[in-house]
Amino acid sequence: MEHLGKRKWIIAEGYIPGKSTGPGRAFESHETACILNTGGEPANIEVTIYFTDREPSQPYRFVVKAERTFHLRFNDLTEPESIPHDTDYSALILSDVPVVVQHTRLDSRQSENALMTTIPYCE
């Protein structure tokens, strides 16, 4: 199948809540970039994280296999550094082949969980 999507995606609104009330990883407050690669070759992904009051953190690199999806939890990023919780940030996601990206946040700071999802800006 052909590669569907774009090579450049921007998530302007990022925030990992520092508190969770739910049990285990499934209910841990988190942000995720769901990346779909419909093409027949791997997608090499590079992520840059921008902050309000300091220099960007980069690069975070990984591969999405051909004809696969990958759910990147921003909470799990550690190299070159972890993304601090309770901190505003934005993300630039670059791919060497077109991919589709969806952004999701689970906020479980209170017992009534909130889930938000959106399609990031792309060009």
Biopython code that builds the backbone (N, CA, C, O; Angstrom):
import numpy as np
from Bio.PDB.StructureBuilder import StructureBuilder

atoms = [
    (1, "MET", "N", (0.837, -1.178, 0.000)),
    (1, "MET", "CA", (0.000, 0.000, 0.000)),
    (1, "MET", "C", (0.883, 1.242, 0.000)),
    (1, "MET", "O", (2.024, 1.212, 0.460)),
    (2, "GLU", "N", (0.340, 2.320, -0.518)),
    (2, "GLU", "CA", (1.087, 3.574, -0.551)),
    (2, "GLU", "C", (1.148, 4.213, 0.835)),
    (2, "GLU", "O", (0.348, 3.907, 1.718)),
    (3, "HIS", "N", (2.119, 5.108, 0.999)),
    (3, "HIS", "CA", (2.236, 5.873, 2.236)),
    (3, "HIS", "C", (1.182, 6.974, 2.234)),
    (3, "HIS", "O", (1.179, 7.838, 1.356)),
    (4, "LEU", "N", (0.287, 6.940, 3.218)),
    (4, "LEU", "CA", (-0.716, 7.989, 3.372)),
    (4, "LEU", "C", (-0.291, 8.918, 4.492)),
    (4, "LEU", "O", (0.359, 8.486, 5.444)),
    (5, "GLY", "N", (-0.653, 10.194, 4.388)),
    (5, "GLY", "CA", (-0.352, 11.141, 5.460)),
    (5, "GLY", "C", (0.619, 12.221, 5.029)),
    (5, "GLY", "O", (0.706, 12.582, 3.855)),
    (6, "LYS", "N", (1.343, 12.722, 6.009)),
    (6, "LYS", "CA", (2.298, 13.811, 5.818)),
    (6, "LYS", "C", (3.598, 13.472, 6.526)),
    (6, "LYS", "O", (3.672, 12.510, 7.291)),
    (7, "ARG", "N", (4.630, 14.281, 6.260)),
    (7, "ARG", "CA", (5.948, 14.060, 6.865)),
    (7, "ARG", "C", (6.215, 14.954, 8.074)),
    (7, "ARG", "O", (7.144, 14.693, 8.838)),
    (8, "LYS", "N", (5.418, 16.000, 8.257)),
    (8, "LYS", "CA", (5.646, 16.949, 9.340)),
    (8, "LYS", "C", (4.349, 17.164, 10.105)),
    (8, "LYS", "O", (3.332, 17.545, 9.524)),
    (9, "TRP", "N", (4.389, 16.916, 11.427)),
    (9, "TRP", "CA", (3.223, 17.049, 12.296)),
    (9, "TRP", "C", (3.602, 17.890, 13.514)),
    (9, "TRP", "O", (4.705, 17.762, 14.045)),
    (10, "ILE", "N", (2.679, 18.753, 13.952)),
    (10, "ILE", "CA", (2.944, 19.616, 15.095)),
    (10, "ILE", "C", (1.823, 19.488, 16.114)),
    (10, "ILE", "O", (0.650, 19.691, 15.799)),
    (11, "ILE", "N", (2.205, 19.147, 17.341)),
    (11, "ILE", "CA", (1.280, 19.127, 18.469)),
    (11, "ILE", "C", (1.614, 20.376, 19.284)),
    (11, "ILE", "O", (2.620, 20.412, 19.993)),
    (12, "ALA", "N", (0.771, 21.390, 19.179)),
    (12, "ALA", "CA", (1.065, 22.667, 19.826)),
    (12, "ALA", "C", (0.759, 22.643, 21.317)),
    (12, "ALA", "O", (1.354, 23.406, 22.078)),
    (13, "GLU", "N", (-0.153, 21.784, 21.748)),
    (13, "GLU", "CA", (-0.592, 21.777, 23.140)),
    (13, "GLU", "C", (-0.213, 20.453, 23.785)),
    (13, "GLU", "O", (-0.864, 19.432, 23.563)),
    (14, "GLY", "N", (0.845, 20.480, 24.585)),
    (14, "GLY", "CA", (1.263, 19.285, 25.291)),
    (14, "GLY", "C", (1.353, 19.540, 26.781)),
    (14, "GLY", "O", (1.776, 20.614, 27.209)),
    (15, "TYR", "N", (0.951, 18.541, 27.581)),
    (15, "TYR", "CA", (0.996, 18.670, 29.037)),
    (15, "TYR", "C", (0.764, 17.287, 29.632)),
    (15, "TYR", "O", (-0.271, 16.670, 29.381)),
    (16, "ILE", "N", (1.706, 16.804, 30.408)),
    (16, "ILE", "CA", (1.550, 15.522, 31.077)),
    (16, "ILE", "C", (1.183, 15.810, 32.531)),
    (16, "ILE", "O", (2.016, 16.316, 33.282)),
    (17, "PRO", "N", (-0.042, 15.501, 32.940)),
    (17, "PRO", "CA", (-0.414, 15.730, 34.337)),
    (17, "PRO", "C", (0.504, 14.964, 35.284)),
    (17, "PRO", "O", (0.879, 13.824, 35.011)),
    (18, "GLY", "N", (0.857, 15.592, 36.383)),
    (18, "GLY", "CA", (1.794, 14.997, 37.321)),
    (18, "GLY", "C", (1.165, 14.065, 38.335)),
    (18, "GLY", "O", (1.869, 13.473, 39.153)),
    (19, "LYS", "N", (-0.144, 13.927, 38.294)),
    (19, "LYS", "CA", (-0.845, 13.117, 39.280)),
    (19, "LYS", "C", (-1.805, 12.174, 38.557)),
    (19, "LYS", "O", (-2.330, 12.495, 37.491)),
    (20, "SER", "N", (-2.019, 11.017, 39.153)),
    (20, "SER", "CA", (-2.969, 10.042, 38.624)),
    (20, "SER", "C", (-3.736, 9.438, 39.792)),
    (20, "SER", "O", (-3.205, 9.297, 40.893)),
    (21, "THR", "N", (-4.991, 9.085, 39.537)),
    (21, "THR", "CA", (-5.773, 8.438, 40.587)),
    (21, "THR", "C", (-6.125, 7.002, 40.237)),
    (21, "THR", "O", (-6.506, 6.226, 41.113)),
    (22, "GLY", "N", (-6.004, 6.645, 38.978)),
    (22, "GLY", "CA", (-6.390, 5.304, 38.561)),
    (22, "GLY", "C", (-5.326, 4.273, 38.870)),
    (22, "GLY", "O", (-4.163, 4.622, 39.076)),
    (23, "PRO", "N", (-5.712, 2.990, 38.906)),
    (23, "PRO", "CA", (-4.757, 1.922, 39.203)),
    (23, "PRO", "C", (-3.937, 1.520, 37.979)),
    (23, "PRO", "O", (-4.493, 1.309, 36.901)),
    (24, "GLY", "N", (-2.649, 1.415, 38.137)),
    (24, "GLY", "CA", (-1.772, 0.866, 37.113)),
    (24, "GLY", "C", (-1.551, 1.757, 35.906)),
    (24, "GLY", "O", (-2.060, 2.875, 35.828)),
    (25, "ARG", "N", (-0.777, 1.228, 34.967)),
    (25, "ARG", "CA", (-0.378, 1.973, 33.770)),
    (25, "ARG", "C", (-1.571, 2.395, 32.906)),
    (25, "ARG", "O", (-1.544, 3.467, 32.303)),
    (26, "ALA", "N", (-2.596, 1.577, 32.843)),
    (26, "ALA", "CA", (-3.753, 1.875, 31.990)),
    (26, "ALA", "C", (-4.435, 3.177, 32.385)),
    (26, "ALA", "O", (-5.020, 3.850, 31.536)),
    (27, "PHE", "N", (-4.368, 3.539, 33.658)),
    (27, "PHE", "CA", (-5.034, 4.756, 34.123)),
    (27, "PHE", "C", (-4.052, 5.820, 34.596)),
    (27, "PHE", "O", (-4.435, 6.753, 35.302)),
    (28, "GLU", "N", (-2.789, 5.683, 34.210)),
    (28, "GLU", "CA", (-1.802, 6.709, 34.514)),
    (28, "GLU", "C", (-2.028, 7.894, 33.566)),
    (28, "GLU", "O", (-2.172, 7.704, 32.359)),
    (29, "SER", "N", (-2.059, 9.114, 34.116)),
    (29, "SER", "CA", (-2.181, 10.296, 33.251)),
    (29, "SER", "C", (-1.035, 10.279, 32.244)),
    (29, "SER", "O", (0.124, 10.094, 32.614)),
    (30, "HIS", "N", (-1.371, 10.477, 30.953)),
    (30, "HIS", "CA", (-0.330, 10.429, 29.925)),
    (30, "HIS", "C", (-0.770, 11.149, 28.656)),
    (30, "HIS", "O", (-1.941, 11.481, 28.473)),
    (31, "GLU", "N", (0.204, 11.374, 27.795)),
    (31, "GLU", "CA", (-0.033, 11.869, 26.439)),
    (31, "GLU", "C", (0.557, 10.863, 25.470)),
    (31, "GLU", "O", (1.595, 10.256, 25.735)),
    (32, "THR", "N", (-0.122, 10.694, 24.338)),
    (32, "THR", "CA", (0.297, 9.722, 23.338)),
    (32, "THR", "C", (0.202, 10.330, 21.942)),
    (32, "THR", "O", (-0.741, 11.058, 21.634)),
    (33, "ALA", "N", (1.184, 10.025, 21.108)),
    (33, "ALA", "CA", (1.093, 10.294, 19.674)),
    (33, "ALA", "C", (0.922, 8.941, 19.003)),
    (33, "ALA", "O", (1.838, 8.119, 19.018)),
    (34, "CYS", "N", (-0.237, 8.706, 18.420)),
    (34, "CYS", "CA", (-0.515, 7.463, 17.703)),
    (34, "CYS", "C", (-0.081, 7.671, 16.261)),
    (34, "CYS", "O", (-0.616, 8.538, 15.571)),
    (35, "ILE", "N", (0.875, 6.890, 15.805)),
    (35, "ILE", "CA", (1.466, 7.082, 14.479)),
    (35, "ILE", "C", (1.161, 5.864, 13.621)),
    (35, "ILE", "O", (1.485, 4.735, 13.991)),
    (36, "LEU", "N", (0.537, 6.100, 12.475)),
    (36, "LEU", "CA", (0.181, 5.035, 11.541)),
    (36, "LEU", "C", (1.058, 5.133, 10.293)),
    (36, "LEU", "O", (1.129, 6.183, 9.655)),
    (37, "ASN", "N", (1.716, 4.041, 9.957)),
    (37, "ASN", "CA", (2.515, 3.939, 8.745)),
    (37, "ASN", "C", (1.836, 2.941, 7.814)),
    (37, "ASN", "O", (1.935, 1.733, 8.027)),
    (38, "THR", "N", (1.150, 3.429, 6.786)),
    (38, "THR", "CA", (0.433, 2.552, 5.863)),
    (38, "THR", "C", (1.305, 2.030, 4.730)),
    (38, "THR", "O", (0.886, 1.142, 3.988)),
    (39, "GLY", "N", (2.506, 2.567, 4.588)),
    (39, "GLY", "CA", (3.361, 2.225, 3.461)),
    (39, "GLY", "C", (4.143, 0.935, 3.632)),
    (39, "GLY", "O", (4.106, 0.298, 4.685)),
    (40, "GLY", "N", (4.844, 0.567, 2.584)),
    (40, "GLY", "CA", (5.593, -0.677, 2.539)),
    (40, "GLY", "C", (7.019, -0.588, 3.018)),
    (40, "GLY", "O", (7.766, -1.558, 2.892)),
    (41, "GLU", "N", (7.426, 0.546, 3.567)),
    (41, "GLU", "CA", (8.772, 0.668, 4.127)),
    (41, "GLU", "C", (8.693, 1.360, 5.489)),
    (41, "GLU", "O", (7.743, 2.096, 5.755)),
    (42, "PRO", "N", (9.690, 1.128, 6.355)),
    (42, "PRO", "CA", (9.654, 1.720, 7.693)),
    (42, "PRO", "C", (9.668, 3.250, 7.651)),
    (42, "PRO", "O", (10.175, 3.859, 6.708)),
    (43, "ALA", "N", (9.104, 3.846, 8.687)),
    (43, "ALA", "CA", (9.123, 5.302, 8.851)),
    (43, "ALA", "C", (10.105, 5.640, 9.963)),
    (43, "ALA", "O", (9.927, 5.215, 11.105)),
    (44, "ASN", "N", (11.130, 6.398, 9.634)),
    (44, "ASN", "CA", (12.090, 6.872, 10.628)),
    (44, "ASN", "C", (11.559, 8.183, 11.198)),
    (44, "ASN", "O", (11.408, 9.167, 10.474)),
    (45, "ILE", "N", (11.279, 8.190, 12.487)),
    (45, "ILE", "CA", (10.629, 9.315, 13.146)),
    (45, "ILE", "C", (11.625, 10.039, 14.045)),
    (45, "ILE", "O", (12.439, 9.417, 14.728)),
    (46, "GLU", "N", (11.542, 11.371, 14.029)),
    (46, "GLU", "CA", (12.340, 12.203, 14.925)),
    (46, "GLU", "C", (11.416, 13.213, 15.590)),
    (46, "GLU", "O", (10.648, 13.898, 14.913)),
    (47, "VAL", "N", (11.488, 13.307, 16.909)),
    (47, "VAL", "CA", (10.630, 14.201, 17.678)),
    (47, "VAL", "C", (11.483, 15.259, 18.374)),
    (47, "VAL", "O", (12.517, 14.945, 18.965)),
    (48, "THR", "N", (11.040, 16.513, 18.300)),
    (48, "THR", "CA", (11.640, 17.615, 19.042)),
    (48, "THR", "C", (10.582, 18.154, 19.987)),
    (48, "THR", "O", (9.442, 18.379, 19.579)),
    (49, "ILE", "N", (10.945, 18.363, 21.252)),
    (49, "ILE", "CA", (10.032, 18.892, 22.263)),
    (49, "ILE", "C", (10.442, 20.330, 22.572)),
    (49, "ILE", "O", (11.600, 20.602, 22.889)),
    (50, "TYR", "N", (9.478, 21.246, 22.476)),
    (50, "TYR", "CA", (9.695, 22.670, 22.749)),
    (50, "TYR", "C", (9.050, 23.034, 24.088)),
    (50, "TYR", "O", (7.979, 22.535, 24.431)),
    (51, "PHE", "N", (9.721, 23.911, 24.837)),
    (51, "PHE", "CA", (9.246, 24.336, 26.148)),
    (51, "PHE", "C", (9.037, 25.843, 26.186)),
    (51, "PHE", "O", (9.485, 26.561, 25.292)),
    (52, "THR", "N", (8.364, 26.312, 27.211)),
    (52, "THR", "CA", (8.098, 27.735, 27.392)),
    (52, "THR", "C", (9.352, 28.513, 27.762)),
    (52, "THR", "O", (9.557, 29.632, 27.292)),
    (53, "ASP", "N", (10.190, 27.919, 28.605)),
    (53, "ASP", "CA", (11.258, 28.701, 29.228)),
    (53, "ASP", "C", (12.655, 28.111, 29.098)),
    (53, "ASP", "O", (13.552, 28.466, 29.863)),
    (54, "ARG", "N", (12.848, 27.206, 28.130)),
    (54, "ARG", "CA", (14.190, 26.657, 27.934)),
    (54, "ARG", "C", (14.339, 26.113, 26.525)),
    (54, "ARG", "O", (13.372, 26.049, 25.766)),
    (55, "GLU", "N", (15.536, 25.730, 26.187)),
    (55, "GLU", "CA", (15.840, 25.233, 24.854)),
    (55, "GLU", "C", (15.106, 23.915, 24.584)),
    (55, "GLU", "O", (14.786, 23.178, 25.516)),
    (56, "PRO", "N", (14.842, 23.622, 23.306)),
    (56, "PRO", "CA", (14.161, 22.365, 22.954)),
    (56, "PRO", "C", (14.980, 21.137, 23.361)),
    (56, "PRO", "O", (16.200, 21.205, 23.509)),
    (57, "SER", "N", (14.291, 20.036, 23.533)),
    (57, "SER", "CA", (14.921, 18.754, 23.810)),
    (57, "SER", "C", (14.809, 17.917, 22.542)),
    (57, "SER", "O", (13.714, 17.729, 22.010)),
    (58, "GLN", "N", (15.943, 17.415, 22.061)),
    (58, "GLN", "CA", (15.953, 16.676, 20.802)),
    (58, "GLN", "C", (17.251, 15.910, 20.652)),
    (58, "GLN", "O", (18.208, 16.202, 21.369)),
    (59, "PRO", "N", (17.322, 14.965, 19.770)),
    (59, "PRO", "CA", (16.199, 14.314, 19.101)),
    (59, "PRO", "C", (15.764, 13.055, 19.841)),
    (59, "PRO", "O", (16.584, 12.359, 20.440)),
    (60, "TYR", "N", (14.490, 12.777, 19.792)),
    (60, "TYR", "CA", (13.948, 11.487, 20.210)),
    (60, "TYR", "C", (13.715, 10.742, 18.906)),
    (60, "TYR", "O", (12.977, 11.227, 18.048)),
    (61, "ARG", "N", (14.324, 9.579, 18.736)),
    (61, "ARG", "CA", (14.225, 8.843, 17.463)),
    (61, "ARG", "C", (13.657, 7.441, 17.680)),
    (61, "ARG", "O", (13.932, 6.780, 18.681)),
    (62, "PHE", "N", (12.858, 7.017, 16.708)),
    (62, "PHE", "CA", (12.343, 5.653, 16.716)),
    (62, "PHE", "C", (11.830, 5.325, 15.325)),
    (62, "PHE", "O", (11.742, 6.201, 14.465)),
    (63, "VAL", "N", (11.493, 4.062, 15.108)),
    (63, "VAL", "CA", (11.034, 3.573, 13.810)),
    (63, "VAL", "C", (9.630, 2.998, 13.961)),
    (63, "VAL", "O", (9.345, 2.275, 14.915)),
    (64, "VAL", "N", (8.756, 3.328, 13.006)),
    (64, "VAL", "CA", (7.445, 2.684, 12.904)),
    (64, "VAL", "C", (7.545, 1.736, 11.709)),
    (64, "VAL", "O", (7.752, 2.174, 10.578)),
    (65, "LYS", "N", (7.400, 0.456, 11.963)),
    (65, "LYS", "CA", (7.551, -0.550, 10.912)),
    (65, "LYS", "C", (6.522, -0.335, 9.799)),
    (65, "LYS", "O", (5.495, 0.312, 10.003)),
    (66, "ALA", "N", (6.815, -0.888, 8.627)),
    (66, "ALA", "CA", (5.913, -0.806, 7.480)),
    (66, "ALA", "C", (4.559, -1.410, 7.825)),
    (66, "ALA", "O", (4.479, -2.460, 8.463)),
    (67, "GLU", "N", (3.503, -0.741, 7.400)),
    (67, "GLU", "CA", (2.125, -1.199, 7.579)),
    (67, "GLU", "C", (1.811, -1.529, 9.044)),
    (67, "GLU", "O", (1.168, -2.533, 9.352)),
    (68, "ARG", "N", (2.291, -0.641, 9.945)),
    (68, "ARG", "CA", (2.072, -0.832, 11.377)),
    (68, "ARG", "C", (1.692, 0.498, 12.029)),
    (68, "ARG", "O", (1.834, 1.570, 11.441)),
    (69, "THR", "N", (1.208, 0.386, 13.256)),
    (69, "THR", "CA", (0.936, 1.562, 14.072)),
    (69, "THR", "C", (1.839, 1.507, 15.298)),
    (69, "THR", "O", (2.251, 0.431, 15.730)),
    (70, "PHE", "N", (2.136, 2.660, 15.843)),
    (70, "PHE", "CA", (2.963, 2.766, 17.039)),
    (70, "PHE", "C", (2.366, 3.847, 17.922)),
    (70, "PHE", "O", (2.133, 4.967, 17.468)),
    (71, "HIS", "N", (2.119, 3.517, 19.177)),
    (71, "HIS", "CA", (1.573, 4.486, 20.119)),
    (71, "HIS", "C", (2.699, 4.951, 21.033)),
    (71, "HIS", "O", (3.114, 4.243, 21.951)),
    (72, "LEU", "N", (3.178, 6.153, 20.758)),
    (72, "LEU", "CA", (4.293, 6.734, 21.496)),
    (72, "LEU", "C", (3.767, 7.465, 22.717)),
    (72, "LEU", "O", (3.115, 8.501, 22.582)),
    (73, "ARG", "N", (4.036, 6.947, 23.901)),
    (73, "ARG", "CA", (3.681, 7.647, 25.142)),
    (73, "ARG", "C", (4.796, 8.638, 25.450)),
    (73, "ARG", "O", (5.947, 8.253, 25.656)),
    (74, "PHE", "N", (4.442, 9.905, 25.479)),
    (74, "PHE", "CA", (5.439, 10.922, 25.795)),
    (74, "PHE", "C", (6.022, 10.684, 27.184)),
    (74, "PHE", "O", (7.178, 11.030, 27.428)),
    (75, "ASN", "N", (5.250, 10.102, 28.095)),
    (75, "ASN", "CA", (5.751, 9.766, 29.436)),
    (75, "ASN", "C", (6.935, 8.810, 29.378)),
    (75, "ASN", "O", (7.779, 8.820, 30.273)),
    (76, "ASP", "N", (7.010, 7.981, 28.334)),
    (76, "ASP", "CA", (8.052, 6.961, 28.239)),
    (76, "ASP", "C", (9.348, 7.469, 27.617)),
    (76, "ASP", "O", (10.353, 6.760, 27.643)),
    (77, "LEU", "N", (9.351, 8.675, 27.061)),
    (77, "LEU", "CA", (10.564, 9.201, 26.445)),
    (77, "LEU", "C", (11.613, 9.472, 27.525)),
    (77, "LEU", "O", (11.323, 10.120, 28.531)),
    (78, "THR", "N", (12.836, 8.970, 27.311)),
    (78, "THR", "CA", (13.911, 9.185, 28.282)),
    (78, "THR", "C", (15.202, 9.691, 27.654)),
    (78, "THR", "O", (16.023, 10.299, 28.341)),
    (79, "GLU", "N", (15.392, 9.455, 26.377)),
    (79, "GLU", "CA", (16.627, 9.887, 25.702)),
    (79, "GLU", "C", (16.314, 10.885, 24.608)),
    (79, "GLU", "O", (15.596, 10.533, 23.672)),
    (80, "PRO", "N", (16.810, 12.107, 24.673)),
    (80, "PRO", "CA", (17.917, 12.543, 25.515)),
    (80, "PRO", "C", (17.547, 12.912, 26.953)),
    (80, "PRO", "O", (18.443, 13.079, 27.781)),
    (81, "GLU", "N", (16.259, 13.045, 27.277)),
    (81, "GLU", "CA", (15.834, 13.304, 28.650)),
    (81, "GLU", "C", (14.341, 13.007, 28.764)),
    (81, "GLU", "O", (13.639, 12.938, 27.755)),
    (82, "SER", "N", (13.860, 12.832, 29.987)),
    (82, "SER", "CA", (12.432, 12.654, 30.230)),
    (82, "SER", "C", (11.724, 13.993, 30.103)),
    (82, "SER", "O", (12.305, 15.041, 30.389)),
    (83, "ILE", "N", (10.474, 13.956, 29.676)),
    (83, "ILE", "CA", (9.677, 15.175, 29.609)),
    (83, "ILE", "C", (9.082, 15.412, 30.995)),
    (83, "ILE", "O", (8.415, 14.532, 31.539)),
    (84, "PRO", "N", (9.315, 16.591, 31.571)),
    (84, "PRO", "CA", (8.803, 16.833, 32.921)),
    (84, "PRO", "C", (7.282, 16.904, 32.952)),
    (84, "PRO", "O", (6.656, 17.425, 32.029)),
    (85, "HIS", "N", (6.701, 16.381, 34.013)),
    (85, "HIS", "CA", (5.254, 16.455, 34.211)),
    (85, "HIS", "C", (4.882, 17.851, 34.694)),
    (85, "HIS", "O", (5.730, 18.594, 35.190)),
    (86, "ASP", "N", (3.610, 18.199, 34.543)),
    (86, "ASP", "CA", (3.096, 19.516, 34.961)),
    (86, "ASP", "C", (3.846, 20.661, 34.286)),
    (86, "ASP", "O", (4.059, 21.713, 34.889)),
    (87, "THR", "N", (4.245, 20.450, 33.031)),
    (87, "THR", "CA", (5.005, 21.444, 32.271)),
    (87, "THR", "C", (4.415, 21.565, 30.870)),
    (87, "THR", "O", (4.208, 20.558, 30.193)),
    (88, "ASP", "N", (4.144, 22.790, 30.435)),
    (88, "ASP", "CA", (3.663, 23.005, 29.071)),
    (88, "ASP", "C", (4.770, 22.673, 28.070)),
    (88, "ASP", "O", (5.934, 23.011, 28.282)),
    (89, "TYR", "N", (4.393, 22.012, 26.985)),
    (89, "TYR", "CA", (5.353, 21.738, 25.915)),
    (89, "TYR", "C", (4.607, 21.590, 24.597)),
    (89, "TYR", "O", (3.384, 21.458, 24.569)),
    (90, "SER", "N", (5.360, 21.615, 23.513)),
    (90, "SER", "CA", (4.850, 21.347, 22.173)),
    (90, "SER", "C", (5.780, 20.337, 21.522)),
    (90, "SER", "O", (6.928, 20.188, 21.940)),
    (91, "ALA", "N", (5.287, 19.638, 20.495)),
    (91, "ALA", "CA", (6.099, 18.610, 19.842)),
    (91, "ALA", "C", (6.073, 18.767, 18.327)),
    (91, "ALA", "O", (5.023, 19.011, 17.731)),
    (92, "LEU", "N", (7.231, 18.625, 17.723)),
    (92, "LEU", "CA", (7.380, 18.561, 16.274)),
    (92, "LEU", "C", (7.767, 17.133, 15.937)),
    (92, "LEU", "O", (8.774, 16.623, 16.428)),
    (93, "ILE", "N", (6.960, 16.482, 15.090)),
    (93, "ILE", "CA", (7.205, 15.097, 14.695)),
    (93, "ILE", "C", (7.534, 15.090, 13.207)),
    (93, "ILE", "O", (6.719, 15.501, 12.380)),
    (94, "LEU", "N", (8.727, 14.622, 12.875)),
    (94, "LEU", "CA", (9.174, 14.538, 11.484)),
    (94, "LEU", "C", (9.353, 13.076, 11.096)),
    (94, "LEU", "O", (9.825, 12.265, 11.892)),
    (95, "SER", "N", (8.970, 12.748, 9.862)),
    (95, "SER", "CA", (9.104, 11.399, 9.344)),
    (95, "SER", "C", (9.729, 11.454, 7.954)),
    (95, "SER", "O", (9.508, 12.409, 7.210)),
    (96, "ASP", "N", (10.509, 10.430, 7.604)),
    (96, "ASP", "CA", (11.106, 10.414, 6.269)),
    (96, "ASP", "C", (10.143, 9.901, 5.199)),
    (96, "ASP", "O", (10.428, 10.008, 4.006)),
    (97, "VAL", "N", (9.004, 9.346, 5.619)),
    (97, "VAL", "CA", (7.940, 8.948, 4.698)),
    (97, "VAL", "C", (6.620, 9.465, 5.286)),
    (97, "VAL", "O", (6.549, 9.703, 6.491)),
    (98, "PRO", "N", (5.584, 9.642, 4.476)),
    (98, "PRO", "CA", (4.307, 10.110, 5.026)),
    (98, "PRO", "C", (3.721, 9.129, 6.051)),
    (98, "PRO", "O", (3.738, 7.913, 5.857)),
    (99, "VAL", "N", (3.205, 9.697, 7.143)),
    (99, "VAL", "CA", (2.514, 8.946, 8.199)),
    (99, "VAL", "C", (1.305, 9.766, 8.639)),
    (99, "VAL", "O", (1.167, 10.933, 8.272)),
    (100, "VAL", "N", (0.437, 9.147, 9.422)),
    (100, "VAL", "CA", (-0.712, 9.834, 10.012)),
    (100, "VAL", "C", (-0.506, 9.836, 11.529)),
    (100, "VAL", "O", (-0.118, 8.825, 12.115)),
    (101, "VAL", "N", (-0.776, 11.008, 12.165)),
    (101, "VAL", "CA", (-0.568, 11.147, 13.609)),
    (101, "VAL", "C", (-1.863, 11.608, 14.270)),
    (101, "VAL", "O", (-2.567, 12.472, 13.747)),
    (102, "GLN", "N", (-2.165, 11.026, 15.417)),
    (102, "GLN", "CA", (-3.276, 11.464, 16.251)),
    (102, "GLN", "C", (-2.730, 11.672, 17.662)),
    (102, "GLN", "O", (-1.919, 10.878, 18.138)),
    (103, "HIS", "N", (-3.169, 12.730, 18.325)),
    (103, "HIS", "CA", (-2.696, 13.078, 19.673)),
    (103, "HIS", "C", (-3.796, 12.794, 20.690)),
    (103, "HIS", "O", (-4.950, 13.166, 20.482)),
    (104, "THR", "N", (-3.435, 12.132, 21.797)),
    (104, "THR", "CA", (-4.403, 11.786, 22.842)),
    (104, "THR", "C", (-3.817, 12.086, 24.217)),
    (104, "THR", "O", (-2.628, 11.882, 24.460)),
    (105, "ARG", "N", (-4.679, 12.578, 25.116)),
    (105, "ARG", "CA", (-4.296, 12.770, 26.522)),
    (105, "ARG", "C", (-5.319, 12.093, 27.413)),
    (105, "ARG", "O", (-6.527, 12.259, 27.238)),
    (106, "LEU", "N", (-4.813, 11.323, 28.380)),
    (106, "LEU", "CA", (-5.642, 10.805, 29.460)),
    (106, "LEU", "C", (-5.259, 11.574, 30.716)),
    (106, "LEU", "O", (-4.108, 11.543, 31.149)),
    (107, "ASP", "N", (-6.234, 12.262, 31.294)),
    (107, "ASP", "CA", (-6.014, 13.023, 32.524)),
    (107, "ASP", "C", (-6.799, 12.334, 33.631)),
    (107, "ASP", "O", (-8.026, 12.414, 33.676)),
    (108, "SER", "N", (-6.086, 11.659, 34.521)),
    (108, "SER", "CA", (-6.747, 10.927, 35.604)),
    (108, "SER", "C", (-6.418, 11.547, 36.971)),
    (108, "SER", "O", (-6.338, 10.848, 37.981)),
    (109, "ARG", "N", (-6.229, 12.869, 36.978)),
    (109, "ARG", "CA", (-5.935, 13.532, 38.257)),
    (109, "ARG", "C", (-7.105, 13.431, 39.232)),
    (109, "ARG", "O", (-6.908, 13.484, 40.446)),
    (110, "GLN", "N", (-8.301, 13.289, 38.713)),
    (110, "GLN", "CA", (-9.457, 13.085, 39.587)),
    (110, "GLN", "C", (-10.127, 11.779, 39.179)),
    (110, "GLN", "O", (-9.835, 11.238, 38.113)),
    (111, "SER", "N", (-11.008, 11.280, 40.006)),
    (111, "SER", "CA", (-11.596, 9.965, 39.739)),
    (111, "SER", "C", (-12.449, 9.942, 38.479)),
    (111, "SER", "O", (-12.645, 8.874, 37.898)),
    (112, "GLU", "N", (-12.966, 11.093, 38.038)),
    (112, "GLU", "CA", (-13.698, 11.183, 36.771)),
    (112, "GLU", "C", (-12.662, 11.464, 35.682)),
    (112, "GLU", "O", (-12.321, 12.621, 35.435)),
    (113, "ASN", "N", (-12.169, 10.423, 35.040)),
    (113, "ASN", "CA", (-11.109, 10.568, 34.043)),
    (113, "ASN", "C", (-11.564, 11.402, 32.857)),
    (113, "ASN", "O", (-12.735, 11.386, 32.480)),
    (114, "ALA", "N", (-10.617, 12.132, 32.274)),
    (114, "ALA", "CA", (-10.880, 12.922, 31.070)),
    (114, "ALA", "C", (-9.983, 12.411, 29.950)),
    (114, "ALA", "O", (-8.788, 12.198, 30.155)),
    (115, "LEU", "N", (-10.558, 12.214, 28.768)),
    (115, "LEU", "CA", (-9.804, 11.771, 27.608)),
    (115, "LEU", "C", (-10.017, 12.777, 26.494)),
    (115, "LEU", "O", (-11.153, 13.119, 26.166)),
    (116, "MET", "N", (-8.920, 13.254, 25.910)),
    (116, "MET", "CA", (-8.974, 14.214, 24.823)),
    (116, "MET", "C", (-8.163, 13.653, 23.659)),
    (116, "MET", "O", (-7.091, 13.081, 23.861)),
    (117, "THR", "N", (-8.675, 13.817, 22.447)),
    (117, "THR", "CA", (-7.921, 13.391, 21.282)),
    (117, "THR", "C", (-8.152, 14.377, 20.150)),
    (117, "THR", "O", (-9.222, 14.973, 20.030)),
    (118, "THR", "N", (-7.120, 14.536, 19.319)),
    (118, "THR", "CA", (-7.213, 15.471, 18.197)),
    (118, "THR", "C", (-6.179, 15.081, 17.128)),
    (118, "THR", "O", (-5.232, 14.342, 17.395)),
    (119, "ILE", "N", (-6.386, 15.587, 15.942)),
    (119, "ILE", "CA", (-5.404, 15.429, 14.878)),
    (119, "ILE", "C", (-4.502, 16.657, 14.905)),
    (119, "ILE", "O", (-4.994, 17.781, 14.807)),
    (120, "PRO", "N", (-3.188, 16.462, 15.035)),
    (120, "PRO", "CA", (-2.269, 17.604, 15.061)),
    (120, "PRO", "C", (-2.241, 18.347, 13.732)),
    (120, "PRO", "O", (-2.726, 17.852, 12.714)),
    (121, "TYR", "N", (-1.665, 19.539, 13.762)),
    (121, "TYR", "CA", (-1.431, 20.303, 12.540)),
    (121, "TYR", "C", (-0.412, 19.553, 11.693)),
    (121, "TYR", "O", (0.557, 19.010, 12.225)),
    (122, "CYS", "N", (-0.622, 19.520, 10.381)),
    (122, "CYS", "CA", (0.338, 18.870, 9.500)),
    (122, "CYS", "C", (0.553, 19.711, 8.247)),
    (122, "CYS", "O", (-0.292, 20.520, 7.864)),
    (123, "GLU", "N", (1.696, 19.499, 7.629)),
    (123, "GLU", "CA", (1.981, 20.134, 6.334)),
    (123, "GLU", "C", (2.891, 19.275, 5.504)),
    (123, "GLU", "O", (3.239, 19.649, 4.383)),
]
sb = StructureBuilder()
sb.init_structure("model")
sb.init_model(0)
sb.init_chain("A")
sb.init_seg("    ")
for serial, (resi, resn, name, xyz) in enumerate(atoms, 1):
    if name == "N":
        sb.init_residue(resn, " ", resi, " ")
    sb.init_atom(name, np.array(xyz, "f"), 0.0, 1.0, " ", f" {name:<3s}", serial, name[0])
structure = sb.get_structure()
